[in-house]
Amino acid sequence: MSVRNEVVSLITQHFGRGAALPAGDEESLLENGVLDSLALNELVGLLTERFGVEVSEEDITPENLDSVAGLTRFLQSKGVSG
């Protein structure tokens, strides 16, 4: 499974309770109601658990965590492939 598809699966499984994923991979997960600040913290833990990456405080930025595309690029920059 591609990194992007794994990201989509992770978000859908854990945060797809009320809001559908945005149509575009670059669209904000926060602005579209998929994530809130508490879910963002949970997401960081899930990324560590599922992909084995360390997420530092410096990594917690909108560019890295606020869209499917951003998450995919971030994980790939941490060496996750697929």
N, CA, C and O atoms as a Maestro MAE file, in Angstrom:
{
 s_m_m2io_version
 :::
 2.0.0
}

f_m_ct {
 s_m_title
 :::
 protein
 m_atom[328] {
  # First column is atom index #
  i_m_mmod_type
  r_m_x_coord
  r_m_y_coord
  r_m_z_coord
  i_m_residue_number
  s_m_chain_name
  s_m_pdb_residue_name
  s_m_pdb_atom_name
  i_m_atomic_number
  :::
  1 25 0.856 -1.180 0.000 1 A "MET " " N  " 7
  2 3 0.000 0.000 0.000 1 A "MET " " CA " 6
  3 2 0.897 1.237 0.000 1 A "MET " " C  " 6
  4 15 1.917 1.268 0.689 1 A "MET " " O  " 8
  5 25 0.522 2.242 -0.762 2 A "SER " " N  " 7
  6 3 1.323 3.470 -0.831 2 A "SER " " CA " 6
  7 2 1.228 4.239 0.485 2 A "SER " " C  " 6
  8 15 0.288 4.054 1.258 2 A "SER " " O  " 8
  9 25 2.204 5.096 0.724 3 A "VAL " " N  " 7
  10 3 2.197 5.927 1.932 3 A "VAL " " CA " 6
  11 2 0.924 6.765 1.960 3 A "VAL " " C  " 6
  12 15 0.281 6.883 3.003 3 A "VAL " " O  " 8
  13 25 0.563 7.338 0.835 4 A "ARG " " N  " 7
  14 3 -0.641 8.166 0.766 4 A "ARG " " CA " 6
  15 2 -1.881 7.365 1.152 4 A "ARG " " C  " 6
  16 15 -2.713 7.838 1.926 4 A "ARG " " O  " 8
  17 25 -2.004 6.158 0.615 5 A "ASN " " N  " 7
  18 3 -3.171 5.341 0.927 5 A "ASN " " CA " 6
  19 2 -3.185 4.912 2.391 5 A "ASN " " C  " 6
  20 15 -4.253 4.806 2.993 5 A "ASN " " O  " 8
  21 25 -2.018 4.667 2.967 6 A "GLU " " N  " 7
  22 3 -1.941 4.341 4.394 6 A "GLU " " CA " 6
  23 2 -2.367 5.534 5.243 6 A "GLU " " C  " 6
  24 15 -3.053 5.368 6.252 6 A "GLU " " O  " 8
  25 25 -1.964 6.732 4.837 7 A "VAL " " N  " 7
  26 3 -2.372 7.952 5.551 7 A "VAL " " CA " 6
  27 2 -3.890 8.095 5.496 7 A "VAL " " C  " 6
  28 15 -4.524 8.352 6.519 7 A "VAL " " O  " 8
  29 25 -4.468 7.935 4.328 8 A "VAL " " N  " 7
  30 3 -5.920 8.035 4.175 8 A "VAL " " CA " 6
  31 2 -6.617 6.990 5.045 8 A "VAL " " C  " 6
  32 15 -7.598 7.301 5.720 8 A "VAL " " O  " 8
  33 25 -6.122 5.772 5.033 9 A "SER " " N  " 7
  34 3 -6.701 4.702 5.840 9 A "SER " " CA " 6
  35 2 -6.627 5.032 7.329 9 A "SER " " C  " 6
  36 15 -7.606 4.853 8.054 9 A "SER " " O  " 8
  37 25 -5.492 5.503 7.776 10 A "LEU " " N  " 7
  38 3 -5.302 5.863 9.182 10 A "LEU " " CA " 6
  39 2 -6.279 6.956 9.602 10 A "LEU " " C  " 6
  40 15 -6.925 6.855 10.645 10 A "LEU " " O  " 8
  41 25 -6.379 7.989 8.794 11 A "ILE " " N  " 7
  42 3 -7.276 9.105 9.119 11 A "ILE " " CA " 6
  43 2 -8.729 8.650 9.105 11 A "ILE " " C  " 6
  44 15 -9.504 9.003 9.994 11 A "ILE " " O  " 8
  45 25 -9.091 7.878 8.111 12 A "THR " " N  " 7
  46 3 -10.469 7.403 8.005 12 A "THR " " CA " 6
  47 2 -10.833 6.511 9.191 12 A "THR " " C  " 6
  48 15 -11.916 6.650 9.759 12 A "THR " " O  " 8
  49 25 -9.955 5.616 9.563 13 A "GLN " " N  " 7
  50 3 -10.218 4.693 10.667 13 A "GLN " " CA " 6
  51 2 -10.352 5.414 11.999 13 A "GLN " " C  " 6
  52 15 -11.211 5.069 12.811 13 A "GLN " " O  " 8
  53 25 -9.511 6.410 12.225 14 A "HIS " " N  " 7
  54 3 -9.451 7.025 13.547 14 A "HIS " " CA " 6
  55 2 -10.190 8.349 13.678 14 A "HIS " " C  " 6
  56 15 -10.581 8.735 14.780 14 A "HIS " " O  " 8
  57 25 -10.383 9.046 12.563 15 A "PHE " " N  " 7
  58 3 -10.958 10.386 12.663 15 A "PHE " " CA " 6
  59 2 -12.133 10.618 11.731 15 A "PHE " " C  " 6
  60 15 -12.617 11.746 11.635 15 A "PHE " " O  " 8
  61 25 -12.600 9.611 11.053 16 A "GLY " " N  " 7
  62 3 -13.667 9.760 10.085 16 A "GLY " " CA " 6
  63 2 -15.062 9.732 10.687 16 A "GLY " " C  " 6
  64 15 -16.021 9.368 10.007 16 A "GLY " " O  " 8
  65 25 -15.188 10.110 11.952 17 A "ARG " " N  " 7
  66 3 -16.461 10.015 12.657 17 A "ARG " " CA " 6
  67 2 -17.532 10.949 12.118 17 A "ARG " " C  " 6
  68 15 -18.690 10.550 11.999 17 A "ARG " " O  " 8
  69 25 -17.173 12.169 11.792 18 A "GLY " " N  " 7
  70 3 -18.207 13.094 11.391 18 A "GLY " " CA " 6
  71 2 -17.967 13.801 10.084 18 A "GLY " " C  " 6
  72 15 -18.911 14.234 9.423 18 A "GLY " " O  " 8
  73 25 -16.735 13.921 9.710 19 A "ALA " " N  " 7
  74 3 -16.413 14.692 8.511 19 A "ALA " " CA " 6
  75 2 -15.731 13.794 7.491 19 A "ALA " " C  " 6
  76 15 -14.871 12.979 7.827 19 A "ALA " " O  " 8
  77 25 -16.125 13.960 6.267 20 A "ALA " " N  " 7
  78 3 -15.478 13.220 5.180 20 A "ALA " " CA " 6
  79 2 -14.138 13.867 4.873 20 A "ALA " " C  " 6
  80 15 -13.945 15.060 5.106 20 A "ALA " " O  " 8
  81 25 -13.221 13.078 4.353 21 A "LEU " " N  " 7
  82 3 -11.943 13.635 3.933 21 A "LEU " " CA " 6
  83 2 -12.180 14.661 2.834 21 A "LEU " " C  " 6
  84 15 -13.075 14.492 2.006 21 A "LEU " " O  " 8
  85 25 -11.380 15.724 2.825 22 A "PRO " " N  " 7
  86 3 -11.506 16.704 1.739 22 A "PRO " " CA " 6
  87 2 -11.247 16.038 0.390 22 A "PRO " " C  " 6
  88 15 -10.551 15.026 0.305 22 A "PRO " " O  " 8
  89 25 -11.811 16.616 -0.648 23 A "ALA " " N  " 7
  90 3 -11.676 16.056 -1.990 23 A "ALA " " CA " 6
  91 2 -10.226 16.070 -2.467 23 A "ALA " " C  " 6
  92 15 -9.782 15.128 -3.123 23 A "ALA " " O  " 8
  93 25 -9.495 17.119 -2.144 24 A "GLY " " N  " 7
  94 3 -8.107 17.236 -2.603 24 A "GLY " " CA " 6
  95 2 -7.114 16.929 -1.512 24 A "GLY " " C  " 6
  96 15 -7.334 17.272 -0.350 24 A "GLY " " O  " 8
  97 25 -6.017 16.283 -1.875 25 A "ASP " " N  " 7
  98 3 -4.999 15.903 -0.904 25 A "ASP " " CA " 6
  99 2 -4.306 17.090 -0.252 25 A "ASP " " C  " 6
  100 15 -3.732 16.946 0.827 25 A "ASP " " O  " 8
  101 25 -4.346 18.266 -0.886 26 A "GLU " " N  " 7
  102 3 -3.698 19.455 -0.320 26 A "GLU " " CA " 6
  103 2 -4.639 20.251 0.588 26 A "GLU " " C  " 6
  104 15 -4.204 21.207 1.231 26 A "GLU " " O  " 8
  105 25 -5.900 19.880 0.651 27 A "GLU " " N  " 7
  106 3 -6.861 20.631 1.455 27 A "GLU " " CA " 6
  107 2 -6.659 20.363 2.944 27 A "GLU " " C  " 6
  108 15 -6.257 19.270 3.343 27 A "GLU " " O  " 8
  109 25 -6.945 21.382 3.757 28 A "SER " " N  " 7
  110 3 -6.730 21.325 5.190 28 A "SER " " CA " 6
  111 2 -7.674 20.355 5.890 28 A "SER " " C  " 6
  112 15 -8.891 20.416 5.720 28 A "SER " " O  " 8
  113 25 -7.089 19.462 6.679 29 A "LEU " " N  " 7
  114 3 -7.885 18.546 7.487 29 A "LEU " " CA " 6
  115 2 -8.511 19.278 8.668 29 A "LEU " " C  " 6
  116 15 -9.598 18.912 9.116 29 A "LEU " " O  " 8
  117 25 -7.843 20.301 9.174 30 A "LEU " " N  " 7
  118 3 -8.380 21.101 10.283 30 A "LEU " " CA " 6
  119 2 -9.547 21.959 9.814 30 A "LEU " " C  " 6
  120 15 -10.610 21.955 10.437 30 A "LEU " " O  " 8
  121 25 -9.361 22.687 8.732 31 A "GLU " " N  " 7
  122 3 -10.408 23.577 8.231 31 A "GLU " " CA " 6
  123 2 -11.643 22.818 7.763 31 A "GLU " " C  " 6
  124 15 -12.748 23.361 7.780 31 A "GLU " " O  " 8
  125 25 -11.467 21.570 7.347 32 A "ASN " " N  " 7
  126 3 -12.587 20.763 6.875 32 A "ASN " " CA " 6
  127 2 -13.210 19.907 7.975 32 A "ASN " " C  " 6
  128 15 -14.078 19.080 7.698 32 A "ASN " " O  " 8
  129 25 -12.777 20.099 9.214 33 A "GLY " " N  " 7
  130 3 -13.399 19.432 10.346 33 A "GLY " " CA " 6
  131 2 -13.032 17.979 10.548 33 A "GLY " " C  " 6
  132 15 -13.671 17.287 11.341 33 A "GLY " " O  " 8
  133 25 -12.017 17.500 9.851 34 A "VAL " " N  " 7
  134 3 -11.593 16.112 10.025 34 A "VAL " " CA " 6
  135 2 -10.777 15.980 11.308 34 A "VAL " " C  " 6
  136 15 -10.934 15.014 12.053 34 A "VAL " " O  " 8
  137 25 -9.911 16.951 11.559 35 A "LEU " " N  " 7
  138 3 -9.084 16.979 12.764 35 A "LEU " " CA " 6
  139 2 -9.371 18.233 13.570 35 A "LEU " " C  " 6
  140 15 -9.755 19.267 13.023 35 A "LEU " " O  " 8
  141 25 -9.177 18.126 14.884 36 A "ASP " " N  " 7
  142 3 -9.141 19.301 15.753 36 A "ASP " " CA " 6
  143 2 -7.839 19.204 16.548 36 A "ASP " " C  " 6
  144 15 -7.032 18.310 16.295 36 A "ASP " " O  " 8
  145 25 -7.624 20.100 17.492 37 A "SER " " N  " 7
  146 3 -6.339 20.117 18.190 37 A "SER " " CA " 6
  147 2 -6.098 18.833 18.989 37 A "SER " " C  " 6
  148 15 -4.962 18.365 19.059 37 A "SER " " O  " 8
  149 25 -7.126 18.265 19.582 38 A "LEU " " N  " 7
  150 3 -6.952 17.007 20.314 38 A "LEU " " CA " 6
  151 2 -6.648 15.854 19.365 38 A "LEU " " C  " 6
  152 15 -5.799 15.012 19.655 38 A "LEU " " O  " 8
  153 25 -7.338 15.820 18.242 39 A "ALA " " N  " 7
  154 3 -7.101 14.773 17.252 39 A "ALA " " CA " 6
  155 2 -5.694 14.887 16.674 39 A "ALA " " C  " 6
  156 15 -5.079 13.875 16.336 39 A "ALA " " O  " 8
  157 25 -5.184 16.103 16.558 40 A "LEU " " N  " 7
  158 3 -3.831 16.302 16.041 40 A "LEU " " CA " 6
  159 2 -2.813 15.628 16.955 40 A "LEU " " C  " 6
  160 15 -1.873 14.992 16.479 40 A "LEU " " O  " 8
  161 25 -3.000 15.766 18.270 41 A "ASN " " N  " 7
  162 3 -2.109 15.089 19.219 41 A "ASN " " CA " 6
  163 2 -2.218 13.581 19.089 41 A "ASN " " C  " 6
  164 15 -1.207 12.880 19.134 41 A "ASN " " O  " 8
  165 25 -3.424 13.079 18.929 42 A "GLU " " N  " 7
  166 3 -3.626 11.648 18.741 42 A "GLU " " CA " 6
  167 2 -2.963 11.182 17.440 42 A "GLU " " C  " 6
  168 15 -2.362 10.108 17.393 42 A "GLU " " O  " 8
  169 25 -3.077 11.988 16.402 43 A "LEU " " N  " 7
  170 3 -2.471 11.657 15.116 43 A "LEU " " CA " 6
  171 2 -0.962 11.481 15.246 43 A "LEU " " C  " 6
  172 15 -0.394 10.558 14.661 43 A "LEU " " O  " 8
  173 25 -0.314 12.350 15.999 44 A "VAL " " N  " 7
  174 3 1.138 12.250 16.194 44 A "VAL " " CA " 6
  175 2 1.483 10.890 16.805 44 A "VAL " " C  " 6
  176 15 2.427 10.234 16.366 44 A "VAL " " O  " 8
  177 25 0.728 10.470 17.807 45 A "GLY " " N  " 7
  178 3 0.963 9.162 18.416 45 A "GLY " " CA " 6
  179 2 0.734 8.018 17.442 45 A "GLY " " C  " 6
  180 15 1.485 7.043 17.433 45 A "GLY " " O  " 8
  181 25 -0.294 8.138 16.630 46 A "LEU " " N  " 7
  182 3 -0.589 7.099 15.641 46 A "LEU " " CA " 6
  183 2 0.492 7.004 14.573 46 A "LEU " " C  " 6
  184 15 0.821 5.908 14.119 46 A "LEU " " O  " 8
  185 25 1.047 8.143 14.169 47 A "LEU " " N  " 7
  186 3 2.137 8.136 13.186 47 A "LEU " " CA " 6
  187 2 3.352 7.403 13.743 47 A "LEU " " C  " 6
  188 15 3.998 6.624 13.042 47 A "LEU " " O  " 8
  189 25 3.651 7.662 15.005 48 A "THR " " N  " 7
  190 3 4.779 6.995 15.653 48 A "THR " " CA " 6
  191 2 4.533 5.497 15.729 48 A "THR " " C  " 6
  192 15 5.417 4.697 15.421 48 A "THR " " O  " 8
  193 25 3.338 5.125 16.139 49 A "GLU " " N  " 7
  194 3 2.992 3.713 16.292 49 A "GLU " " CA " 6
  195 2 2.943 2.974 14.953 49 A "GLU " " C  " 6
  196 15 3.522 1.897 14.814 49 A "GLU " " O  " 8
  197 25 2.266 3.543 13.990 50 A "ARG " " N  " 7
  198 3 2.026 2.837 12.727 50 A "ARG " " CA " 6
  199 2 3.237 2.843 11.793 50 A "ARG " " C  " 6
  200 15 3.515 1.853 11.116 50 A "ARG " " O  " 8
  201 25 3.955 3.976 11.766 51 A "PHE " " N  " 7
  202 3 5.054 4.105 10.804 51 A "PHE " " CA " 6
  203 2 6.439 4.061 11.454 51 A "PHE " " C  " 6
  204 15 7.449 4.028 10.751 51 A "PHE " " O  " 8
  205 25 6.492 4.062 12.779 52 A "GLY " " N  " 7
  206 3 7.772 4.002 13.469 52 A "GLY " " CA " 6
  207 2 8.613 5.250 13.333 52 A "GLY " " C  " 6
  208 15 9.840 5.181 13.402 52 A "GLY " " O  " 8
  209 25 7.966 6.401 13.139 53 A "VAL " " N  " 7
  210 3 8.709 7.654 13.004 53 A "VAL " " CA " 6
  211 2 8.655 8.443 14.310 53 A "VAL " " C  " 6
  212 15 7.685 8.368 15.064 53 A "VAL " " O  " 8
  213 25 9.696 9.180 14.547 54 A "GLU " " N  " 7
  214 3 9.719 10.107 15.673 54 A "GLU " " CA " 6
  215 2 9.215 11.451 15.173 54 A "GLU " " C  " 6
  216 15 9.667 11.945 14.140 54 A "GLU " " O  " 8
  217 25 8.287 12.036 15.898 55 A "VAL " " N  " 7
  218 3 7.729 13.337 15.533 55 A "VAL " " CA " 6
  219 2 8.136 14.327 16.620 55 A "VAL " " C  " 6
  220 15 7.634 14.273 17.743 55 A "VAL " " O  " 8
  221 25 9.043 15.224 16.276 56 A "SER " " N  " 7
  222 3 9.515 16.220 17.236 56 A "SER " " CA " 6
  223 2 8.564 17.416 17.251 56 A "SER " " C  " 6
  224 15 7.698 17.549 16.386 56 A "SER " " O  " 8
  225 25 8.739 18.271 18.234 57 A "GLU " " N  " 7
  226 3 7.912 19.480 18.298 57 A "GLU " " CA " 6
  227 2 8.090 20.334 17.053 57 A "GLU " " C  " 6
  228 15 7.135 20.963 16.596 57 A "GLU " " O  " 8
  229 25 9.292 20.365 16.498 58 A "GLU " " N  " 7
  230 3 9.558 21.136 15.292 58 A "GLU " " CA " 6
  231 2 8.817 20.568 14.083 58 A "GLU " " C  " 6
  232 15 8.541 21.288 13.124 58 A "GLU " " O  " 8
  233 25 8.497 19.277 14.133 59 A "ASP " " N  " 7
  234 3 7.788 18.627 13.032 59 A "ASP " " CA " 6
  235 2 6.297 18.953 13.019 59 A "ASP " " C  " 6
  236 15 5.634 18.787 11.996 59 A "ASP " " O  " 8
  237 25 5.774 19.410 14.140 60 A "ILE " " N  " 7
  238 3 4.335 19.645 14.262 60 A "ILE " " CA " 6
  239 2 4.006 21.016 13.678 60 A "ILE " " C  " 6
  240 15 3.914 22.021 14.383 60 A "ILE " " O  " 8
  241 25 3.835 21.009 12.367 61 A "THR " " N  " 7
  242 3 3.520 22.225 11.620 61 A "THR " " CA " 6
  243 2 2.366 21.929 10.673 61 A "THR " " C  " 6
  244 15 2.136 20.772 10.322 61 A "THR " " O  " 8
  245 25 1.643 22.956 10.257 62 A "PRO " " N  " 7
  246 3 0.576 22.732 9.265 62 A "PRO " " CA " 6
  247 2 1.099 22.113 7.971 62 A "PRO " " C  " 6
  248 15 0.416 21.295 7.356 62 A "PRO " " O  " 8
  249 25 2.293 22.495 7.559 63 A "GLU " " N  " 7
  250 3 2.854 21.946 6.330 63 A "GLU " " CA " 6
  251 2 3.006 20.430 6.405 63 A "GLU " " C  " 6
  252 15 2.857 19.738 5.398 63 A "GLU " " O  " 8
  253 25 3.303 19.915 7.596 64 A "ASN " " N  " 7
  254 3 3.529 18.482 7.762 64 A "ASN " " CA " 6
  255 2 2.265 17.697 8.081 64 A "ASN " " C  " 6
  256 15 2.126 16.554 7.645 64 A "ASN " " O  " 8
  257 25 1.345 18.286 8.831 65 A "LEU " " N  " 7
  258 3 0.273 17.484 9.418 65 A "LEU " " CA " 6
  259 2 -1.144 17.891 9.047 65 A "LEU " " C  " 6
  260 15 -2.089 17.252 9.509 65 A "LEU " " O  " 8
  261 25 -1.335 18.918 8.239 66 A "ASP " " N  " 7
  262 3 -2.689 19.432 8.021 66 A "ASP " " CA " 6
  263 2 -3.335 18.987 6.713 66 A "ASP " " C  " 6
  264 15 -4.417 19.465 6.371 66 A "ASP " " O  " 8
  265 25 -2.701 18.093 5.985 67 A "SER " " N  " 7
  266 3 -3.317 17.594 4.750 67 A "SER " " CA " 6
  267 2 -2.776 16.199 4.471 67 A "SER " " C  " 6
  268 15 -1.733 15.805 4.991 67 A "SER " " O  " 8
  269 25 -3.489 15.477 3.659 68 A "VAL " " N  " 7
  270 3 -3.029 14.144 3.257 68 A "VAL " " CA " 6
  271 2 -1.686 14.270 2.540 68 A "VAL " " C  " 6
  272 15 -0.768 13.493 2.801 68 A "VAL " " O  " 8
  273 25 -1.570 15.230 1.651 69 A "ALA " " N  " 7
  274 3 -0.312 15.416 0.907 69 A "ALA " " CA " 6
  275 2 0.826 15.799 1.849 69 A "ALA " " C  " 6
  276 15 1.936 15.284 1.718 69 A "ALA " " O  " 8
  277 25 0.562 16.692 2.792 70 A "GLY " " N  " 7
  278 3 1.586 17.097 3.754 70 A "GLY " " CA " 6
  279 2 2.049 15.930 4.609 70 A "GLY " " C  " 6
  280 15 3.247 15.760 4.836 70 A "GLY " " O  " 8
  281 25 1.115 15.133 5.080 71 A "LEU " " N  " 7
  282 3 1.457 13.953 5.871 71 A "LEU " " CA " 6
  283 2 2.272 12.963 5.052 71 A "LEU " " C  " 6
  284 15 3.238 12.385 5.550 71 A "LEU " " O  " 8
  285 25 1.888 12.772 3.811 72 A "THR " " N  " 7
  286 3 2.615 11.853 2.938 72 A "THR " " CA " 6
  287 2 4.051 12.332 2.738 72 A "THR " " C  " 6
  288 15 4.993 11.548 2.865 72 A "THR " " O  " 8
  289 25 4.218 13.611 2.425 73 A "ARG " " N  " 7
  290 3 5.578 14.162 2.237 73 A "ARG " " CA " 6
  291 2 6.390 14.052 3.521 73 A "ARG " " C  " 6
  292 15 7.565 13.686 3.489 73 A "ARG " " O  " 8
  293 25 5.766 14.367 4.641 74 A "PHE " " N  " 7
  294 3 6.453 14.301 5.936 74 A "PHE " " CA " 6
  295 2 6.943 12.886 6.213 74 A "PHE " " C  " 6
  296 15 8.106 12.692 6.568 74 A "PHE " " O  " 8
  297 25 6.069 11.898 6.052 75 A "LEU " " N  " 7
  298 3 6.457 10.515 6.303 75 A "LEU " " CA " 6
  299 2 7.556 10.071 5.349 75 A "LEU " " C  " 6
  300 15 8.480 9.368 5.759 75 A "LEU " " O  " 8
  301 25 7.472 10.467 4.095 76 A "GLN " " N  " 7
  302 3 8.518 10.114 3.150 76 A "GLN " " CA " 6
  303 2 9.841 10.767 3.523 76 A "GLN " " C  " 6
  304 15 10.900 10.175 3.313 76 A "GLN " " O  " 8
  305 25 9.799 11.983 4.074 77 A "SER " " N  " 7
  306 3 11.034 12.651 4.500 77 A "SER " " CA " 6
  307 2 11.663 11.945 5.708 77 A "SER " " C  " 6
  308 15 12.854 12.095 5.977 77 A "SER " " O  " 8
  309 25 10.843 11.176 6.426 78 A "LYS " " N  " 7
  310 3 11.316 10.414 7.575 78 A "LYS " " CA " 6
  311 2 11.737 8.995 7.186 78 A "LYS " " C  " 6
  312 15 12.072 8.178 8.044 78 A "LYS " " O  " 8
  313 25 11.714 8.714 5.878 79 A "GLY " " N  " 7
  314 3 12.182 7.432 5.393 79 A "GLY " " CA " 6
  315 2 11.115 6.373 5.177 79 A "GLY " " C  " 6
  316 15 11.433 5.231 4.847 79 A "GLY " " O  " 8
  317 25 9.843 6.740 5.360 80 A "VAL " " N  " 7
  318 3 8.764 5.784 5.120 80 A "VAL " " CA " 6
  319 2 8.577 5.672 3.621 80 A "VAL " " C  " 6
  320 15 8.475 6.684 2.928 80 A "VAL " " O  " 8
  321 25 8.533 4.460 3.120 81 A "SER " " N  " 7
  322 3 8.333 4.272 1.692 81 A "SER " " CA " 6
  323 2 7.180 3.327 1.449 81 A "SER " " C  " 6
  324 15 6.698 2.640 2.350 81 A "SER " " O  " 8
  325 25 6.763 3.316 0.216 82 A "GLY " " N  " 7
  326 3 5.673 2.420 -0.125 82 A "GLY " " CA " 6
  327 2 4.867 2.969 -1.255 82 A "GLY " " C  " 6
  328 15 3.896 2.344 -1.683 82 A "GLY " " O  " 8
  :::
 }
 m_bond[327] {
  # First column is bond index #
  i_m_from
  i_m_to
  i_m_order
  :::
  1 1 2 1
  2 2 3 1
  3 3 4 2
  4 3 5 1
  5 5 6 1
  6 6 7 1
  7 7 8 2
  8 7 9 1
  9 9 10 1
  10 10 11 1
  11 11 12 2
  12 11 13 1
  13 13 14 1
  14 14 15 1
  15 15 16 2
  16 15 17 1
  17 17 18 1
  18 18 19 1
  19 19 20 2
  20 19 21 1
  21 21 22 1
  22 22 23 1
  23 23 24 2
  24 23 25 1
  25 25 26 1
  26 26 27 1
  27 27 28 2
  28 27 29 1
  29 29 30 1
  30 30 31 1
  31 31 32 2
  32 31 33 1
  33 33 34 1
  34 34 35 1
  35 35 36 2
  36 35 37 1
  37 37 38 1
  38 38 39 1
  39 39 40 2
  40 39 41 1
  41 41 42 1
  42 42 43 1
  43 43 44 2
  44 43 45 1
  45 45 46 1
  46 46 47 1
  47 47 48 2
  48 47 49 1
  49 49 50 1
  50 50 51 1
  51 51 52 2
  52 51 53 1
  53 53 54 1
  54 54 55 1
  55 55 56 2
  56 55 57 1
  57 57 58 1
  58 58 59 1
  59 59 60 2
  60 59 61 1
  61 61 62 1
  62 62 63 1
  63 63 64 2
  64 63 65 1
  65 65 66 1
  66 66 67 1
  67 67 68 2
  68 67 69 1
  69 69 70 1
  70 70 71 1
  71 71 72 2
  72 71 73 1
  73 73 74 1
  74 74 75 1
  75 75 76 2
  76 75 77 1
  77 77 78 1
  78 78 79 1
  79 79 80 2
  80 79 81 1
  81 81 82 1
  82 82 83 1
  83 83 84 2
  84 83 85 1
  85 85 86 1
  86 86 87 1
  87 87 88 2
  88 87 89 1
  89 89 90 1
  90 90 91 1
  91 91 92 2
  92 91 93 1
  93 93 94 1
  94 94 95 1
  95 95 96 2
  96 95 97 1
  97 97 98 1
  98 98 99 1
  99 99 100 2
  100 99 101 1
  101 101 102 1
  102 102 103 1
  103 103 104 2
  104 103 105 1
  105 105 106 1
  106 106 107 1
  107 107 108 2
  108 107 109 1
  109 109 110 1
  110 110 111 1
  111 111 112 2
  112 111 113 1
  113 113 114 1
  114 114 115 1
  115 115 116 2
  116 115 117 1
  117 117 118 1
  118 118 119 1
  119 119 120 2
  120 119 121 1
  121 121 122 1
  122 122 123 1
  123 123 124 2
  124 123 125 1
  125 125 126 1
  126 126 127 1
  127 127 128 2
  128 127 129 1
  129 129 130 1
  130 130 131 1
  131 131 132 2
  132 131 133 1
  133 133 134 1
  134 134 135 1
  135 135 136 2
  136 135 137 1
  137 137 138 1
  138 138 139 1
  139 139 140 2
  140 139 141 1
  141 141 142 1
  142 142 143 1
  143 143 144 2
  144 143 145 1
  145 145 146 1
  146 146 147 1
  147 147 148 2
  148 147 149 1
  149 149 150 1
  150 150 151 1
  151 151 152 2
  152 151 153 1
  153 153 154 1
  154 154 155 1
  155 155 156 2
  156 155 157 1
  157 157 158 1
  158 158 159 1
  159 159 160 2
  160 159 161 1
  161 161 162 1
  162 162 163 1
  163 163 164 2
  164 163 165 1
  165 165 166 1
  166 166 167 1
  167 167 168 2
  168 167 169 1
  169 169 170 1
  170 170 171 1
  171 171 172 2
  172 171 173 1
  173 173 174 1
  174 174 175 1
  175 175 176 2
  176 175 177 1
  177 177 178 1
  178 178 179 1
  179 179 180 2
  180 179 181 1
  181 181 182 1
  182 182 183 1
  183 183 184 2
  184 183 185 1
  185 185 186 1
  186 186 187 1
  187 187 188 2
  188 187 189 1
  189 189 190 1
  190 190 191 1
  191 191 192 2
  192 191 193 1
  193 193 194 1
  194 194 195 1
  195 195 196 2
  196 195 197 1
  197 197 198 1
  198 198 199 1
  199 199 200 2
  200 199 201 1
  201 201 202 1
  202 202 203 1
  203 203 204 2
  204 203 205 1
  205 205 206 1
  206 206 207 1
  207 207 208 2
  208 207 209 1
  209 209 210 1
  210 210 211 1
  211 211 212 2
  212 211 213 1
  213 213 214 1
  214 214 215 1
  215 215 216 2
  216 215 217 1
  217 217 218 1
  218 218 219 1
  219 219 220 2
  220 219 221 1
  221 221 222 1
  222 222 223 1
  223 223 224 2
  224 223 225 1
  225 225 226 1
  226 226 227 1
  227 227 228 2
  228 227 229 1
  229 229 230 1
  230 230 231 1
  231 231 232 2
  232 231 233 1
  233 233 234 1
  234 234 235 1
  235 235 236 2
  236 235 237 1
  237 237 238 1
  238 238 239 1
  239 239 240 2
  240 239 241 1
  241 241 242 1
  242 242 243 1
  243 243 244 2
  244 243 245 1
  245 245 246 1
  246 246 247 1
  247 247 248 2
  248 247 249 1
  249 249 250 1
  250 250 251 1
  251 251 252 2
  252 251 253 1
  253 253 254 1
  254 254 255 1
  255 255 256 2
  256 255 257 1
  257 257 258 1
  258 258 259 1
  259 259 260 2
  260 259 261 1
  261 261 262 1
  262 262 263 1
  263 263 264 2
  264 263 265 1
  265 265 266 1
  266 266 267 1
  267 267 268 2
  268 267 269 1
  269 269 270 1
  270 270 271 1
  271 271 272 2
  272 271 273 1
  273 273 274 1
  274 274 275 1
  275 275 276 2
  276 275 277 1
  277 277 278 1
  278 278 279 1
  279 279 280 2
  280 279 281 1
  281 281 282 1
  282 282 283 1
  283 283 284 2
  284 283 285 1
  285 285 286 1
  286 286 287 1
  287 287 288 2
  288 287 289 1
  289 289 290 1
  290 290 291 1
  291 291 292 2
  292 291 293 1
  293 293 294 1
  294 294 295 1
  295 295 296 2
  296 295 297 1
  297 297 298 1
  298 298 299 1
  299 299 300 2
  300 299 301 1
  301 301 302 1
  302 302 303 1
  303 303 304 2
  304 303 305 1
  305 305 306 1
  306 306 307 1
  307 307 308 2
  308 307 309 1
  309 309 310 1
  310 310 311 1
  311 311 312 2
  312 311 313 1
  313 313 314 1
  314 314 315 1
  315 315 316 2
  316 315 317 1
  317 317 318 1
  318 318 319 1
  319 319 320 2
  320 319 321 1
  321 321 322 1
  322 322 323 1
  323 323 324 2
  324 323 325 1
  325 325 326 1
  326 326 327 1
  327 327 328 2
  :::
 }
}
